[in-house]
């Protein structure tokens, strides 16, 4: 009974335990994929050559490069803007066009404008954070990226005031799944690992990383319904509001 109460953020021996929820940002609270898609659609509208391939194929090219290059961006080996230009040049090449630097930069500016304009939260994320705060929980975002960029996303989707701390890999000096970034977030919340839960959409980065940091409870946001790699390592939900059932019921 005691363990169950603690896992729900309840009380032990009449004393309320610290309740701390750590969240990934992209694809957990912020609908990054939607904004990327809107950016690609905006470029297709401006440049007819990009209409030679379906949006889904362009997205696949875009994501392969983004995921393959992001480690270099985090390590400072390539700038974020340069990486974006590389991705957009690949889209033109896939459609049989060698775009000039000027054209690629123009397309990148169009992409960024559409990306930022279309920013939205994952459905249910705002209510999840509001209900946790109402129940006395503290919440932090733990994200691989740059603090200013990630903070701007939270502002655009109206969730900046719903969290107590934002810990980006740039600040922590370590990226998920390194335990140090989780420890930095726990310190910001004044919580221990055994008092926290990690919620994220990437299995290795968020779930395995949190387990390695000693965070007792992990919840995998599996919106695509992918096979669960290890049911013993995390609880699985399909949407943010299901997290409320697990944490507050």
C-alpha positions as CSV (number, residue, x, y, z in Angstrom):
1,X,0.0,0.0,0.0
2,X,2.8,2.4,0.9
3,X,4.6,1.8,-2.4
4,X,1.4,2.3,-4.4
5,X,0.7,5.6,-2.7
6,X,4.2,6.8,-3.4
7,X,3.9,5.9,-7.0
8,X,0.7,7.9,-7.3
9,X,2.5,10.9,-5.8
10,X,0.5,10.3,-2.6
11,X,1.6,10.2,1.0
12,X,3.8,8.1,3.1
13,X,3.1,8.0,6.8
14,X,0.9,11.0,6.4
15,X,3.6,13.2,4.8
16,X,3.2,14.1,1.2
17,X,6.1,13.0,-0.9
18,X,7.6,15.2,-3.6
19,X,5.9,14.5,-7.0
20,X,8.0,15.3,-10.0
21,X,7.1,14.6,-13.6
22,X,9.9,14.9,-16.2
23,X,8.7,15.3,-19.8
24,X,10.4,15.1,-23.2
25,X,9.4,18.0,-25.4
26,X,9.3,17.2,-29.2
27,X,6.5,14.7,-29.9
28,X,5.6,14.5,-26.2
29,X,4.4,18.0,-25.5
30,X,5.1,19.8,-28.8
31,X,3.9,18.4,-32.1
32,X,7.2,18.7,-33.9
33,X,6.2,16.4,-36.8
34,X,3.2,18.5,-37.6
35,X,5.2,21.7,-37.8
36,X,7.8,20.0,-39.9
37,X,5.1,18.8,-42.3
38,X,3.7,22.3,-42.5
39,X,7.1,23.7,-43.4
40,X,7.5,21.1,-46.2
41,X,4.1,21.9,-47.5
42,X,4.9,25.6,-47.6
43,X,8.0,24.9,-49.7
44,X,6.0,22.7,-52.0
45,X,3.5,25.5,-52.5
46,X,6.3,27.9,-53.5
47,X,8.5,25.6,-55.5
48,X,6.7,23.4,-58.1
49,X,9.7,21.1,-58.4
50,X,9.1,19.8,-54.9
51,X,5.7,18.6,-56.0
52,X,7.3,15.8,-58.0
53,X,7.3,13.6,-54.8
54,X,4.5,13.0,-52.3
55,X,4.9,14.9,-49.0
56,X,5.4,11.5,-47.2
57,X,8.5,10.8,-49.3
58,X,9.9,14.2,-48.7
59,X,9.2,13.8,-45.0
60,X,11.1,10.5,-44.9
61,X,14.1,12.1,-46.5
62,X,13.9,15.1,-44.2
63,X,13.7,12.9,-41.0
64,X,16.5,10.6,-42.1
65,X,18.8,13.5,-42.4
66,X,17.5,15.2,-39.2
67,X,18.0,12.1,-37.1
68,X,21.3,11.3,-38.6
69,X,22.8,14.8,-38.2
70,X,21.3,15.9,-34.9
71,X,24.1,14.4,-32.9
72,X,26.5,16.6,-34.8
73,X,24.3,19.6,-34.1
74,X,24.2,18.9,-30.4
75,X,28.0,18.5,-30.3
76,X,28.6,21.8,-32.1
77,X,30.2,20.1,-35.2
78,X,27.6,21.7,-37.5
79,X,25.2,24.6,-36.9
80,X,21.5,24.1,-36.8
81,X,20.9,26.5,-39.7
82,X,23.5,24.7,-41.8
83,X,22.0,21.3,-41.0
84,X,18.6,22.6,-42.1
85,X,20.1,23.9,-45.4
86,X,21.5,20.4,-46.0
87,X,18.1,18.8,-45.5
88,X,16.4,21.2,-47.8
89,X,19.0,20.8,-50.5
90,X,18.4,17.0,-50.3
91,X,14.7,17.5,-50.9
92,X,15.4,19.5,-54.1
93,X,18.0,16.8,-55.2
94,X,15.4,14.1,-54.6
95,X,13.1,16.0,-57.0
96,X,15.9,16.3,-59.6
97,X,16.9,19.8,-58.9
98,X,20.3,21.2,-57.8
99,X,19.2,24.3,-56.0
100,X,21.5,27.3,-55.6
101,X,22.6,28.4,-52.2
102,X,20.4,31.4,-52.5
103,X,17.4,29.3,-53.4
104,X,18.1,26.9,-50.6
105,X,18.3,29.7,-48.1
106,X,15.1,31.3,-49.4
107,X,13.3,27.9,-49.0
108,X,14.8,27.5,-45.5
109,X,13.4,30.9,-44.4
110,X,10.0,29.9,-45.8
111,X,10.2,26.6,-43.9
112,X,11.1,28.2,-40.6
113,X,8.2,30.7,-40.9
114,X,5.7,28.0,-41.6
115,X,7.2,25.8,-38.8
116,X,6.9,28.5,-36.2
117,X,3.4,29.7,-37.4
118,X,1.9,26.2,-37.1
119,X,3.3,25.3,-33.7
120,X,0.8,23.4,-31.6
121,X,0.8,21.1,-28.5
122,X,0.2,17.4,-28.7
123,X,-3.5,17.0,-28.0
124,X,-4.1,16.6,-24.3
125,X,-0.7,17.9,-23.2
126,X,-2.0,21.2,-21.8
127,X,-4.7,19.5,-19.7
128,X,-2.2,16.9,-18.5
129,X,0.2,19.6,-17.2
130,X,-2.6,21.6,-15.7
131,X,-4.1,18.6,-13.8
132,X,-0.7,17.6,-12.5
133,X,0.0,21.1,-11.2
134,X,-3.5,21.2,-9.6
135,X,-2.6,17.9,-7.8
136,X,0.6,19.4,-6.5
137,X,3.2,17.9,-8.9
138,X,6.2,19.7,-10.2
139,X,7.0,19.4,-13.9
140,X,10.2,19.8,-15.9
141,X,11.0,19.4,-19.5
142,X,14.2,17.4,-20.3
143,X,15.2,17.9,-23.9
144,X,18.1,17.4,-26.3
145,X,18.6,20.7,-27.9
146,X,19.3,24.4,-27.3
147,X,17.6,26.2,-24.4
148,X,16.4,29.2,-26.3
149,X,15.0,27.2,-29.2
150,X,13.1,24.8,-26.9
151,X,11.9,27.6,-24.7
152,X,10.5,29.4,-27.7
153,X,8.5,26.2,-28.7
154,X,6.9,26.1,-25.2
155,X,6.0,29.8,-25.5
156,X,4.4,29.3,-28.9
157,X,2.2,26.5,-27.8
158,X,1.3,28.2,-24.5
159,X,2.9,25.8,-22.1
160,X,5.8,27.8,-20.8
161,X,3.9,28.7,-17.7
162,X,2.9,25.1,-17.1
163,X,6.3,23.8,-16.2
164,X,8.7,24.6,-13.4
165,X,12.0,24.0,-15.2
166,X,13.4,23.5,-18.7
167,X,16.7,21.5,-18.8
168,X,18.3,21.4,-22.3
169,X,21.3,19.3,-23.2
170,X,23.1,22.6,-24.1
171,X,22.8,23.6,-20.4
172,X,23.4,20.3,-18.8
173,X,26.5,19.4,-20.8
174,X,25.0,16.0,-21.6
175,X,22.2,14.7,-23.8
176,X,19.7,12.0,-23.2
177,X,20.2,9.1,-22.6
178,X,23.1,10.3,-20.4
179,X,22.1,10.2,-16.8
180,X,23.5,13.6,-16.1
181,X,20.8,15.5,-17.9
182,X,18.1,13.6,-15.9
183,X,20.0,14.4,-12.7
184,X,20.1,18.1,-13.6
185,X,16.4,18.1,-14.1
186,X,15.8,16.4,-10.8
187,X,18.0,18.9,-9.0
188,X,16.0,21.8,-10.6
189,X,12.8,20.2,-9.2
190,X,14.3,19.4,-5.8
191,X,13.4,15.8,-6.3
192,X,15.1,12.4,-6.0
193,X,15.1,9.8,-8.7
194,X,12.8,7.6,-6.7
195,X,10.3,10.4,-6.4
196,X,10.0,11.0,-10.2
197,X,8.4,9.8,-13.4
198,X,9.7,10.2,-16.9
199,X,7.3,10.6,-19.8
200,X,8.7,10.5,-23.3
201,X,8.2,9.2,-26.9
202,X,11.6,7.9,-27.6
203,X,12.4,4.5,-26.1
204,X,16.2,4.5,-26.0
205,X,16.5,8.2,-25.3
206,X,13.7,8.8,-22.8
207,X,12.8,5.4,-21.3
208,X,16.2,3.5,-21.2
209,X,17.9,6.8,-20.3
210,X,15.6,7.4,-17.4
211,X,16.0,3.9,-16.1
212,X,19.8,4.3,-16.2
213,X,19.4,7.4,-14.1
214,X,17.5,5.5,-11.5
215,X,14.1,7.1,-12.2
216,X,11.8,4.6,-10.7
217,X,8.8,5.1,-13.0
218,X,8.8,5.5,-16.8
219,X,5.9,6.1,-19.2
220,X,6.3,5.6,-22.9
221,X,4.1,7.8,-25.1
222,X,3.6,5.5,-28.0
223,X,1.3,7.4,-30.3
224,X,2.0,5.2,-33.3
225,X,1.3,2.0,-31.5
226,X,4.7,0.5,-32.1
227,X,5.7,-2.8,-30.5
228,X,6.8,-2.3,-26.9
229,X,10.5,-3.3,-26.6
230,X,10.3,-4.3,-23.0
231,X,7.0,-4.1,-21.1
232,X,8.8,-4.4,-17.8
233,X,10.8,-1.2,-18.3
234,X,7.9,1.2,-18.8
235,X,4.1,1.6,-18.8
236,X,2.8,2.5,-22.2
237,X,0.1,5.0,-23.3
238,X,-1.2,6.2,-26.6
239,X,-2.0,9.8,-25.7
240,X,-1.1,12.2,-22.9
241,X,-4.4,12.1,-21.1
242,X,-3.8,8.4,-20.3
243,X,-0.9,9.5,-18.2
244,X,-3.4,11.2,-15.8
245,X,-5.1,7.8,-15.2
246,X,-1.7,6.3,-14.3
247,X,-0.5,9.1,-12.0
248,X,-3.6,10.4,-10.4
249,X,-6.1,7.6,-10.2
